[in-house]
Amino acid sequence: MKLYPTFVWWLHKFFFSWISSGDKLLTMHFIVGYPVE
């Protein structure tokens, strides 16, 4: 999938925003539950 790398990049930017907000627990929970296939 060509758009997959772009989608992952967008999610990473979202993760950084959550981490900055202090929601590290929520971020980690989402990453762990996110299918990385």
C-alpha positions in Angstrom: 0.0 0.0 0.0 1.5 3.3 -1.1 -0.5 5.4 1.3 0.4 3.3 4.3 3.8 5.1 5.1 2.0 8.5 4.9 -0.8 7.2 7.2 1.7 6.0 9.7 3.6 9.3 9.6 0.3 11.1 10.2 -0.4 8.9 13.2 3.1 9.5 14.6 2.4 13.2 14.5 -0.8 12.5 16.5 1.2 10.5 19.0 3.7 13.3 19.5 0.7 15.6 20.2 -0.7 13.2 22.8 2.7 12.8 24.4 3.1 16.6 24.6 -0.4 16.7 26.3 0.9 14.2 28.9 -1.4 11.4 27.7 1.5 9.0 27.4 -0.6 6.1 28.8 -3.3 6.6 26.2 -0.7 6.9 23.4 1.0 3.6 24.4 -2.3 1.8 24.7 -3.2 2.9 21.2 0.2 1.9 19.8 0.0 -1.5 21.4 -3.5 -2.0 20.1 -2.6 -0.7 16.6 -2.1 -3.5 14.0 1.3 -3.0 12.5 1.0 -5.5 9.6 
